């Protein structure tokens, strides 16, 4: 790819990336408003308790492997395979850590329901690790339009599923189901 074509693709990628971020924020806002009307503040508070720990562990989910793959000029299949399997192992490790911490977290907050919620939500680390390398490949090829389509579709589908679950009376589980589907 020559410099002019690369520049054009980069600018287009920036536009798609910006549009995606804006769209995701608006869609997420609307979905959360709908869910806030269907669920109680208690249920959102339970999710906030879990988010503290999930958010912390998210810091360790890729160790900068994505940036290395994107910046490496001649990344080959071995590089991508190594990062995939390393990241999957890391996903299993983070899932295991959170899973086995669930009873401690539940006791800490004195909320028994947290244990089962955390056991399920911990799976997002494995799911995200499966998506990691394909996302990096698209970013490396500056295919931000495809990433936008996947991201927006994912949040819409997961939001509709979460709202459906809330209508069916699943309570806090509707937020867990939404998060699981959004991570895939």
N, CA, C and O of each residue as an XYZ file, in Angstrom:
736
protein
N       0.854     -1.159      0.000
C       0.000      0.000      0.000
C       0.907      1.231      0.000
O       1.790      1.354      0.849
N       0.691      2.132     -0.943
C       1.529      3.332     -1.013
C       1.089      4.350      0.050
O       0.053      4.184      0.694
N       1.893      5.398      0.217
C       1.680      6.372      1.281
C       0.342      7.102      1.146
O      -0.355      7.313      2.139
N      -0.012      7.484     -0.073
C      -1.261      8.220     -0.292
C      -2.471      7.350      0.051
O      -3.414      7.808      0.697
N      -2.433      6.104     -0.385
C      -3.536      5.183     -0.113
C      -3.619      4.892      1.392
O      -4.707      4.801      1.961
N      -2.454      4.749      2.019
C      -2.416      4.501      3.460
C      -2.983      5.695      4.222
O      -3.743      5.516      5.173
N      -2.623      6.905      3.816
C      -3.137      8.114      4.467
C      -4.648      8.207      4.327
O      -5.351      8.538      5.282
N      -5.138      7.916      3.137
C      -6.576      7.967      2.885
C      -7.310      6.940      3.764
O      -8.350      7.240      4.350
N      -6.757      5.745      3.842
C      -7.362      4.685      4.641
C      -7.305      5.027      6.135
O      -8.223      4.693      6.885
N      -6.241      5.682      6.557
C      -6.108      6.082      7.957
C      -7.146      7.134      8.316
O      -7.782      7.041      9.366
N      -7.323      8.131      7.460
C      -8.319      9.180      7.716
C      -9.728      8.590      7.749
O     -10.536      8.946      8.606
N     -10.012      7.697      6.823
C     -11.307      7.023      6.808
C     -11.497      6.194      8.075
O     -12.593      6.142      8.634
N     -10.418      5.544      8.525
C     -10.460      4.764      9.749
C     -10.749      5.635     10.965
O     -11.506      5.240     11.851
N     -10.144      6.822     11.005
C     -10.402      7.755     12.105
C     -11.861      8.207     12.112
O     -12.474      8.329     13.172
N     -12.408      8.452     10.930
C     -13.816      8.845     10.838
C     -14.721      7.721     11.350
O     -15.643      7.961     12.131
N     -14.449      6.505     10.906
C     -15.257      5.358     11.340
C     -15.105      5.125     12.836
O     -16.079      4.818     13.522
N     -13.893      5.269     13.338
C     -13.649      5.069     14.763
C     -14.420      6.109     15.587
O     -15.046      5.766     16.590
N     -14.374      7.347     15.173
C     -15.106      8.406     15.868
C     -16.611      8.193     15.804
O     -17.311      8.339     16.806
N     -17.100      7.849     14.626
C     -18.525      7.574     14.457
C     -18.961      6.394     15.324
O     -20.032      6.414     15.932
N     -18.125      5.383     15.369
C     -18.433      4.208     16.179
C     -18.524      4.574     17.657
O     -19.488      4.204     18.328
N     -17.536      5.291     18.165
C     -17.536      5.666     19.573
C     -18.760      6.508     19.923
O     -19.394      6.295     20.957
N     -19.085      7.460     19.059
C     -20.255      8.306     19.285
C     -21.525      7.455     19.280
O     -22.364      7.580     20.172
N     -21.662      6.600     18.285
C     -22.845      5.745     18.165
C     -22.979      4.814     19.353
O     -24.074      4.653     19.891
N     -21.881      4.200     19.771
C     -21.919      3.279     20.906
C     -22.354      3.989     22.183
O     -23.108      3.435     22.983
N     -21.875      5.219     22.368
C     -22.255      5.981     23.566
C     -23.744      6.316     23.558
O     -24.414      6.192     24.584
N     -24.261      6.739     22.412
C     -25.684      7.097     22.300
C     -26.558      5.848     22.497
O     -27.529      5.870     23.253
N     -26.197      4.767     21.807
C     -26.972      3.531     21.926
C     -26.940      3.017     23.360
O     -27.968      2.613     23.902
N     -25.769      3.033     23.969
C     -25.635      2.575     25.358
C     -26.463      3.441     26.300
O     -27.084      2.926     27.230
N     -26.477      4.741     26.068
C     -27.269      5.658     26.889
C     -28.759      5.306     26.794
O     -29.440      5.195     27.813
N     -29.256      5.133     25.572
C     -30.670      4.802     25.368
C     -31.011      3.454     26.017
O     -32.025      3.326     26.704
N     -30.156      2.457     25.791
C     -30.400      1.138     26.376
C     -30.415      1.191     27.907
O     -31.253      0.559     28.550
N     -29.488      1.943     28.473
C     -29.434      2.043     29.937
C     -30.626      2.807     30.502
O     -31.092      2.500     31.599
N     -31.124      3.801     29.766
C     -32.327      4.513     30.205
C     -33.510      3.549     30.232
O     -34.280      3.526     31.192
N     -33.648      2.755     29.172
C     -34.739      1.774     29.117
C     -34.603      0.765     30.254
O     -35.571      0.470     30.955
N     -33.400      0.246     30.425
C     -33.184     -0.728     31.500
C     -33.399     -0.108     32.887
O     -33.872     -0.783     33.802
N     -33.053      1.167     33.039
C     -33.257      1.841     34.332
C     -34.741      1.980     34.658
O     -35.123      2.018     35.827
N     -35.572      2.057     33.625
C     -37.021      2.108     33.844
C     -37.584      0.732     34.201
O     -38.614      0.634     34.868
N     -36.914     -0.317     33.762
C     -37.406     -1.680     33.989
C     -36.835     -2.325     35.250
O     -37.440     -3.239     35.811
N     -35.682     -1.853     35.691
C     -35.001     -2.469     36.834
C     -34.890     -1.472     37.980
O     -35.076     -0.269     37.792
N     -34.591     -1.975     39.147
C     -34.481     -1.119     40.330
C     -33.046     -0.623     40.514
O     -32.106     -1.198     39.967
N     -32.891      0.448     41.290
C     -31.535      0.915     41.609
C     -30.705     -0.153     42.333
O     -29.486     -0.211     42.177
N     -31.375     -0.991     43.122
C     -30.677     -2.074     43.815
C     -29.960     -2.976     42.813
O     -28.809     -3.353     43.032
N     -30.626     -3.320     41.725
C     -30.041     -4.221     40.723
C     -28.845     -3.572     40.031
O     -27.852     -4.241     39.744
N     -28.941     -2.279     39.767
C     -27.786     -1.576     39.197
C     -26.659     -1.470     40.220
O     -25.483     -1.504     39.858
N     -27.012     -1.345     41.480
C     -25.998     -1.308     42.535
C     -25.246     -2.618     42.660
O     -24.038     -2.630     42.893
N     -25.967     -3.728     42.502
C     -25.328     -5.050     42.538
C     -24.305     -5.147     41.405
O     -23.193     -5.633     41.609
N     -24.685     -4.685     40.215
C     -23.769     -4.716     39.063
C     -22.570     -3.803     39.315
O     -21.448     -4.129     38.927
N     -22.803     -2.668     39.961
C     -21.691     -1.759     40.272
C     -20.671     -2.422     41.190
O     -19.467     -2.210     41.044
N     -21.156     -3.227     42.139
C     -20.244     -3.949     43.036
C     -19.355     -4.905     42.251
O     -18.165     -5.036     42.535
N     -19.937     -5.564     41.273
C     -19.183     -6.512     40.445
C     -18.221     -5.768     39.524
O     -17.098     -6.216     39.291
N     -18.671     -4.631     39.006
C     -17.881     -3.862     38.047
C     -16.550     -3.394     38.631
O     -15.564     -3.255     37.908
N     -16.527     -3.158     39.916
C     -15.271     -2.760     40.572
C     -14.187     -3.802     40.308
O     -13.062     -3.453     39.951
N     -14.519     -5.060     40.480
C     -13.535     -6.132     40.339
C     -13.290     -6.496     38.869
O     -12.153     -6.734     38.462
N     -14.355     -6.536     38.092
C     -14.198     -6.839     36.662
C     -13.369     -5.742     35.988
O     -12.474     -6.027     35.193
N     -13.679     -4.495     36.314
C     -12.931     -3.375     35.740
C     -11.453     -3.418     36.086
O     -10.602     -3.129     35.244
N     -11.153     -3.777     37.316
C      -9.752     -3.894     37.723
C      -9.048     -4.991     36.927
O      -7.940     -4.786     36.430
N      -9.684     -6.148     36.808
C      -9.061     -7.264     36.081
C      -8.945     -6.977     34.576
O      -8.074     -7.531     33.905
N      -9.817     -6.115     34.049
C      -9.742     -5.745     32.629
C      -8.395     -5.085     32.298
O      -7.930     -5.142     31.159
N      -7.784     -4.465     33.297
C      -6.477     -3.824     33.086
C      -5.407     -4.825     32.660
O      -4.427     -4.455     32.013
N      -5.595     -6.094     33.025
C      -4.578     -7.111     32.784
C      -4.919     -8.044     31.629
O      -4.230     -9.045     31.431
N      -5.960     -7.743     30.864
C      -6.452     -8.734     29.912
C      -5.619     -8.903     28.652
O      -5.735     -9.938     27.996
N      -4.788     -7.939     28.282
C      -4.003     -8.154     27.046
C      -2.525     -7.818     27.174
O      -1.753     -8.139     26.270
N      -2.113     -7.197     28.239
C      -0.692     -6.884     28.491
C       0.003     -6.186     27.327
O       1.219     -6.310     27.178
N      -0.733     -5.462     26.507
C      -0.132     -4.708     25.409
C       0.196     -5.527     24.177
O       0.860     -5.032     23.267
N      -0.256     -6.770     24.131
C       0.030     -7.615     22.966
C      -0.589     -7.041     21.693
O      -0.017     -7.173     20.612
N      -1.753     -6.406     21.815
C      -2.422     -5.830     20.647
C      -1.586     -4.737     20.019
O      -1.437     -4.689     18.798
N      -1.040     -3.860     20.841
C      -0.209     -2.773     20.332
C       1.043     -3.314     19.648
O       1.492     -2.771     18.639
N       1.594     -4.376     20.198
C       2.782     -4.991     19.597
C       2.448     -5.560     18.220
O       3.185     -5.344     17.259
N       1.337     -6.285     18.129
C       0.950     -6.865     16.836
C       0.651     -5.789     15.797
O       1.014     -5.935     14.630
N      -0.005     -4.718     16.212
C      -0.346     -3.653     15.272
C       0.909     -2.938     14.790
O       1.034     -2.626     13.606
N       1.835     -2.681     15.703
C       3.021     -1.912     15.329
C       4.095     -2.743     14.629
O       4.955     -2.184     13.948
N       4.060     -4.045     14.782
C       5.070     -4.896     14.161
C       4.811     -4.979     12.654
O       3.738     -5.399     12.221
N       5.792     -4.579     11.879
C       5.628     -4.524     10.420
C       5.388     -5.896      9.799
O       4.492     -6.053      8.970
N       6.158     -6.856     10.180
C       6.081     -8.174      9.537
C       5.536     -9.240     10.475
O       6.104    -10.325     10.604
N       4.414     -8.911     11.133
C       3.808     -9.898     12.020
C       3.314    -11.070     11.176
O       2.593    -10.885     10.196
N       3.712    -12.271     11.571
C       3.304    -13.452     10.798
C       2.292    -14.280     11.582
O       1.888    -13.913     12.685
N       1.895    -15.395     10.996
C       0.896    -16.255     11.631
C       1.349    -16.759     12.995
O       0.533    -16.915     13.904
N       2.646    -17.013     13.139
C       3.172    -17.468     14.423
C       2.966    -16.397     15.499
O       2.603    -16.711     16.632
N       3.200    -15.137     15.138
C       2.992    -14.038     16.088
C       1.524    -13.969     16.519
O       1.220    -13.875     17.708
N       0.625    -14.017     15.540
C      -0.803    -13.936     15.847
C      -1.253    -15.146     16.662
O      -2.045    -15.010     17.595
N      -0.756    -16.313     16.315
C      -1.105    -17.541     17.036
C      -0.601    -17.487     18.471
O      -1.316    -17.867     19.399
N       0.617    -17.021     18.650
C       1.198    -16.916     19.988
C       0.389    -15.966     20.856
O       0.095    -16.267     22.013
N       0.027    -14.812     20.289
C      -0.767    -13.843     21.046
C      -2.152    -14.411     21.343
O      -2.677    -14.223     22.441
N      -2.747    -15.104     20.372
C      -4.068    -15.689     20.590
C      -4.042    -16.652     21.778
O      -4.848    -16.532     22.700
N      -3.116    -17.601     21.749
C      -3.077    -18.625     22.800
C      -2.649    -18.041     24.141
O      -3.146    -18.460     25.186
N      -1.734    -17.084     24.118
C      -1.328    -16.423     25.361
C      -2.504    -15.669     25.956
O      -2.764    -15.741     27.157
N      -3.214    -14.941     25.094
C      -4.360    -14.171     25.556
C      -5.482    -15.079     26.044
O      -6.155    -14.756     27.023
N      -5.692    -16.204     25.379
C      -6.708    -17.158     25.830
C      -6.333    -17.726     27.203
O      -7.191    -17.863     28.075
N      -5.072    -18.049     27.389
C      -4.600    -18.518     28.694
C      -4.803    -17.464     29.764
O      -5.210    -17.768     30.885
N      -4.516    -16.219     29.406
C      -4.724    -15.107     30.333
C      -6.211    -14.939     30.650
O      -6.578    -14.648     31.788
N      -7.062    -15.124     29.642
C      -8.510    -15.066     29.851
C      -8.978    -16.133     30.828
O      -9.798    -15.870     31.708
N      -8.445    -17.347     30.665
C      -8.785    -18.434     31.597
C      -8.276    -18.116     33.004
O      -8.960    -18.389     33.989
N      -7.092    -17.547     33.095
C      -6.528    -17.195     34.403
C      -7.391    -16.143     35.103
O      -7.714    -16.288     36.282
N      -7.763    -15.084     34.375
C      -8.583    -14.023     34.964
C      -9.967    -14.548     35.355
O     -10.497    -14.201     36.410
N     -10.546    -15.392     34.487
C     -11.836    -16.006     34.800
C     -11.734    -16.832     36.079
O     -12.594    -16.743     36.955
N     -10.687    -17.628     36.178
C     -10.482    -18.480     37.350
C     -10.290    -17.639     38.609
O     -10.855    -17.946     39.658
N      -9.498    -16.585     38.501
C      -9.265    -15.712     39.659
C     -10.572    -15.096     40.153
O     -10.857    -15.092     41.351
N     -11.358    -14.579     39.218
C     -12.609    -13.944     39.613
C     -13.600    -14.982     40.141
O     -14.297    -14.737     41.126
N     -13.660    -16.126     39.490
C     -14.579    -17.196     39.897
C     -14.299    -17.631     41.338
O     -15.218    -17.752     42.148
N     -13.030    -17.862     41.641
C     -12.691    -18.339     42.981
C     -12.679    -17.226     44.033
O     -12.594    -17.500     45.230
N     -12.765    -15.978     43.585
C     -12.881    -14.853     44.520
C     -14.335    -14.506     44.805
O     -14.616    -13.672     45.666
N     -15.258    -15.136     44.093
C     -16.669    -14.742     44.177
C     -17.241    -14.866     45.589
O     -18.004    -14.001     46.019
N     -16.891    -15.907     46.303
C     -17.450    -16.052     47.658
C     -16.870    -14.986     48.594
O     -17.573    -14.460     49.458
N     -15.606    -14.680     48.417
C     -14.980    -13.627     49.234
C     -15.648    -12.280     48.946
O     -15.971    -11.538     49.874
N     -15.856    -11.963     47.664
C     -16.490    -10.697     47.280
C     -17.919    -10.645     47.814
O     -18.358     -9.616     48.328
N     -18.639    -11.752     47.690
C     -20.010    -11.835     48.193
C     -20.055    -11.596     49.701
O     -20.924    -10.877     50.195
N     -19.136    -12.186     50.412
C     -19.064    -11.987     51.871
C     -18.660    -10.557     52.210
O     -19.183     -9.975     53.160
N     -17.741     -9.992     51.447
C     -17.271     -8.627     51.681
C     -18.432     -7.637     51.609
O     -18.566     -6.769     52.471
N     -19.269     -7.768     50.584
C     -20.415     -6.877     50.414
C     -21.659     -7.355     51.164
O     -22.666     -6.649     51.210
N     -21.592     -8.542     51.746
C     -22.737     -9.135     52.442
C     -23.955     -9.244     51.518
O     -25.081     -8.941     51.913
N     -23.704     -9.677     50.292
C     -24.745     -9.871     49.278
C     -24.587    -11.276     48.701
O     -23.744    -11.480     47.828
N     -25.365    -12.240     49.157
C     -25.212    -13.628     48.707
C     -25.372    -13.829     47.194
O     -24.743    -14.718     46.621
N     -26.207    -13.009     46.548
C     -26.435    -13.184     45.115
C     -25.183    -12.893     44.289
O     -25.059    -13.369     43.161
N     -24.274    -12.129     44.835
C     -23.056    -11.773     44.101
C     -22.252    -12.991     43.667
O     -21.659    -12.992     42.589
N     -22.231    -14.013     44.491
C     -21.405    -15.182     44.175
C     -21.806    -15.803     42.842
O     -20.950    -16.036     41.989
N     -23.078    -16.070     42.654
C     -23.506    -16.690     41.386
C     -23.396    -15.716     40.210
O     -23.079    -16.129     39.095
N     -23.652    -14.442     40.447
C     -23.512    -13.451     39.373
C     -22.063    -13.352     38.908
O     -21.790    -13.316     37.708
N     -21.151    -13.309     39.851
C     -19.724    -13.206     39.521
C     -19.246    -14.466     38.809
O     -18.447    -14.389     37.876
N     -19.728    -15.612     39.242
C     -19.328    -16.862     38.586
C     -19.689    -16.840     37.103
O     -18.934    -17.350     36.274
N     -20.827    -16.258     36.765
C     -21.232    -16.188     35.362
C     -20.496    -15.068     34.628
O     -19.986    -15.281     33.529
N     -20.438    -13.880     35.226
C     -19.825    -12.731     34.533
C     -18.327    -12.947     34.324
O     -17.733    -12.327     33.442
N     -17.719    -13.807     35.115
C     -16.279    -14.059     34.953
C     -15.954    -14.645     33.572
O     -14.817    -14.559     33.108
N     -16.947    -15.232     32.930
C     -16.732    -15.817     31.591
C     -16.400    -14.780     30.524
O     -15.919    -15.131     29.446
N     -16.654    -13.503     30.816
C     -16.375    -12.501     29.782
C     -14.891    -12.435     29.429
O     -14.540    -12.051     28.313
N     -14.021    -12.802     30.359
C     -12.588    -12.760     30.054
C     -12.211    -13.797     28.998
O     -11.365    -13.535     28.143
N     -12.826    -14.953     29.056
C     -12.572    -15.978     28.041
C     -13.174    -15.543     26.711
O     -12.532    -15.666     25.668
N     -14.401    -15.036     26.743
C     -15.071    -14.597     25.516
C     -14.287    -13.476     24.850
O     -14.073    -13.501     23.638
N     -13.860    -12.498     25.633
C     -13.095    -11.377     25.075
C     -11.751    -11.833     24.509
O     -11.280    -11.286     23.512
N     -11.145    -12.813     25.129
C      -9.847    -13.283     24.624
C     -10.006    -13.992     23.276
O      -9.087    -13.988     22.458
N     -11.166    -14.595     23.051
C     -11.419    -15.231     21.744
C     -11.591    -14.191     20.640
O     -11.280    -14.464     19.481
N     -12.077    -13.015     20.983
C     -12.294    -11.942     20.003
C     -11.066    -11.064     19.794
O     -11.012    -10.290     18.838
N     -10.098    -11.177     20.663
C      -8.994    -10.224     20.694
C      -8.186    -10.199     19.397
O      -8.034     -9.132     18.801
N      -7.672    -11.320     18.949
C      -6.814    -11.343     17.762
C      -7.591    -10.965     16.494
O      -7.074    -10.201     15.680
N      -8.814    -11.474     16.300
C      -9.555    -11.012     15.106
C      -9.765     -9.492     15.086
O      -9.711     -8.878     14.021
N     -10.001     -8.892     16.236
C     -10.124     -7.433     16.295
C      -8.803     -6.749     15.925
O      -8.795     -5.750     15.207
N      -7.711     -7.287     16.411
C      -6.398     -6.722     16.113
C      -6.098     -6.828     14.613
O      -5.546     -5.900     14.023
N      -6.458     -7.943     14.006
C      -6.239     -8.117     12.563
C      -6.989     -7.034     11.797
O      -6.441     -6.439     10.870
N      -8.234     -6.776     12.175
C      -9.014     -5.737     11.498
C      -8.414     -4.349     11.733
O      -8.377     -3.528     10.816
N      -7.951     -4.085     12.940
C      -7.317     -2.794     13.224
C      -6.028     -2.632     12.431
O      -5.750     -1.555     11.902
N      -5.254     -3.688     12.349
C      -3.983     -3.634     11.613
C      -4.219     -3.349     10.128
O      -3.429     -2.659      9.484
N      -5.333     -3.896      9.590
C      -5.682     -3.671      8.185
C      -6.482     -2.379      7.991
O      -6.925     -2.078      6.883
N      -6.661     -1.626      9.068
C      -7.423     -0.378      9.063
C      -8.853     -0.578      8.578
O      -9.403      0.256      7.858
N      -9.443     -1.696      8.982
C     -10.822     -2.045      8.598
C     -11.792     -1.579      9.690
O     -12.500     -2.385     10.294
N     -11.809     -0.263      9.930
C     -12.616      0.269     11.009
C     -14.107      0.238     10.706
O     -14.920      0.247     11.630
N     -14.473      0.202      9.456
C     -15.889      0.083      9.101
C     -16.421     -1.274      9.578
O     -17.514     -1.345     10.141
N     -15.669     -2.333      9.359
C     -16.086     -3.662      9.821
C     -16.153     -3.706     11.346
O     -17.078     -4.287     11.913
N     -15.177     -3.095     12.005
C     -15.196     -3.034     13.464
C     -16.416     -2.262     13.965
O     -17.017     -2.625     14.977
N     -16.777     -1.189     13.246
C     -17.952     -0.399     13.611
C     -19.221     -1.235     13.504
O     -20.068     -1.225     14.397
N     -19.333     -1.954     12.400
C     -20.523     -2.783     12.186
C     -20.637     -3.846     13.274
O     -21.715     -4.070     13.825
N     -19.518     -4.496     13.576
C     -19.518     -5.525     14.613
C     -19.854     -4.921     15.982
O     -20.670     -5.473     16.719
N     -19.234     -3.803     16.319
C     -19.459     -3.173     17.622
C     -20.888     -2.698     17.812
O     -21.495     -2.931     18.857
N     -21.423     -2.030     16.797
C     -22.791     -1.509     16.896
C     -23.796     -2.655     16.907
O     -24.758     -2.633     17.675
N     -23.575     -3.655     16.059
C     -24.470     -4.816     16.047
C     -24.444     -5.525     17.389
O     -25.488     -5.918     17.908
N     -23.263     -5.687     17.947
C     -23.115     -6.365     19.233
C     -23.866     -5.646     20.340
O     -24.564     -6.281     21.130
N     -23.731     -4.334     20.404
C     -24.393     -3.597     21.488
C     -25.903     -3.572     21.289
O     -26.657     -3.614     22.262
N     -26.353     -3.505     20.035
C     -27.797     -3.527     19.781
C     -28.418     -4.870     20.161
O     -29.439     -4.923     20.846
N     -27.790     -5.945     19.709
C     -28.319     -7.281     20.003
C     -28.289     -7.554     21.508
O     -29.271     -8.033     22.076
N     -27.168     -7.250     22.146
C     -27.078     -7.498     23.588
C     -28.065     -6.631     24.358
O     -28.628     -7.073     25.359
N     -28.281     -5.397     23.900
C     -29.240     -4.509     24.552
C     -30.665     -5.023     24.437
O     -31.420     -5.006     25.409
N     -31.030     -5.483     23.239
C     -32.379     -6.038     23.033
C     -32.564     -7.287     23.902
O     -33.619     -7.473     24.507
N     -31.545     -8.130     23.960
C     -31.636     -9.334     24.800
C     -31.761     -8.947     26.271
O     -32.553     -9.540     27.003
N     -30.987     -7.957     26.706
C     -31.070     -7.492     28.092
C     -32.439     -6.923     28.426
O     -32.981     -7.194     29.498
N     -33.003     -6.129     27.510
C     -34.339     -5.555     27.721
C     -35.391     -6.666     27.749
O     -36.294     -6.647     28.586
N     -35.275     -7.625     26.844
C     -36.205     -8.754     26.828
C     -36.157     -9.506     28.161
O     -37.194     -9.846     28.730
N     -34.940     -9.760     28.648
C     -34.785    -10.463     29.928
C     -35.377     -9.648     31.079
O     -35.973    -10.213     31.996
N     -35.213     -8.323     31.035
C     -35.787     -7.466     32.076
C     -37.311     -7.522     32.027
O     -37.963     -7.573     33.070
N     -37.884     -7.512     30.823
C     -39.339     -7.651     30.685
C     -39.831     -8.982     31.233
O     -40.934     -9.069     31.772
N     -39.017    -10.008     31.096
C     -39.391    -11.340     31.582
C     -39.178    -11.492     33.090
O     -39.425    -12.559     33.650
N     -38.722    -10.428     33.741
C     -38.589    -10.458     35.192
C     -37.299    -11.069     35.706
O     -37.246    -11.529     36.846
N     -36.264    -11.080     34.890
C     -35.007    -11.695     35.321
C     -34.175    -10.783     36.217
O     -33.154    -11.216     36.752
N     -34.587     -9.546     36.387
C     -33.909     -8.624     37.292
C     -32.451     -8.394     36.944
O     -32.109     -8.108     35.797
N     -31.602     -8.522     37.945
C     -30.176     -8.259     37.778
C     -29.541     -9.194     36.748
O     -28.543     -8.845     36.117
N     -30.118    -10.369     36.583
C     -29.587    -11.310     35.598
C     -29.696    -10.757     34.178
O     -28.904    -11.128     33.312
N     -30.655     -9.887     33.930
C     -30.775     -9.302     32.592
C     -29.548     -8.448     32.271
O     -29.122     -8.385     31.118
N     -28.986     -7.799     33.274
C     -27.765     -7.009     33.055
C     -26.553     -7.918     32.832
O     -25.674     -7.606     32.029
N     -26.516     -9.021     33.536
C     -25.427     -9.986     33.355
C     -25.492    -10.584     31.953
O     -24.476    -10.672     31.263
N     -26.691    -10.996     31.534
C     -26.871    -11.574     30.201
C     -26.482    -10.553     29.136
O     -25.819    -10.901     28.159
N     -26.890     -9.299     29.317
C     -26.530     -8.232     28.369
C     -25.015     -8.093     28.269
O     -24.471     -7.999     27.169
N     -24.344     -8.081     29.392
C     -22.882     -7.930     29.379
C     -22.185     -9.117     28.719
O     -21.210     -8.941     27.988
N     -22.680    -10.314     28.973
C     -22.095    -11.513     28.361
C     -22.246    -11.445     26.842
O     -21.284    -11.678     26.110
N     -23.443    -11.130     26.371
C     -23.666    -11.061     24.921
C     -22.889     -9.898     24.291
O     -22.426    -10.005     23.155
N     -22.749     -8.808     25.014
C     -22.010     -7.653     24.471
C     -20.524     -7.980     24.339
O     -19.856     -7.456     23.447
N     -20.002     -8.832     25.206
C     -18.571     -9.159     25.135
C     -18.244    -10.121     24.007
O     -17.080    -10.268     23.635
N     -19.256    -10.773     23.462
C     -18.999    -11.754     22.401
C     -18.980    -11.126     21.020
O     -18.776    -11.825     20.027
